[in-house]
């Protein structure tokens, strides 16, 4: 079963140090203690000029970094069986339905162009992707998935759909999942707005 966004999202397993008790007898992943990271901002001025003690920035950074690690681990679990790392899957998935320049792939993934270039070269050497001329830019070739690359993506989809189904169950359905995605997107856009240097 594909919910429409199962190809892009997942959650990784947690080590036992992050597990805590649940009232239903099952274990649950939990964020590390706040002391595990330095507070990025302890104080900020509010709109009235006063100073309030806040840890919103450090909490959000910790949560996103923790989530990224869990996503990466789970994606590796799903993709390694098909011969791809999580990083290789991300690039291949981005061009699965539409060829793009390497720089565009990097912007979409929020990583450096150099890292995407290295991954793209590996995919091309394995005949999962190919470079072709870009009519809009003579020097910036387009990266496109080959039939073999699309077949690999298709083989990964059942595992992603199952993971999505389980996540939807934890989040109260697809609407709950979509709300989470929207909030993460808003946070990403806000960070790019206030910290342009955070862009790749």
Secondary structure as UniProt FT lines:
FT   TURN            6..8
FT   HELIX           16..18
FT   STRAND          19..21
FT   TURN            23..24
FT   STRAND          27..29
FT   HELIX           34..36
FT   STRAND          43..45
FT   TURN            47..48
FT   STRAND          51..53
FT   HELIX           56..80
FT   TURN            81..83
FT   HELIX           86..94
FT   STRAND          100..101
FT   HELIX           102..109
FT   HELIX           113..125
FT   TURN            126..127
FT   STRAND          129..132
FT   TURN            135..136
FT   STRAND          142..145
FT   HELIX           147..171
FT   HELIX           174..194
FT   HELIX           196..198
//
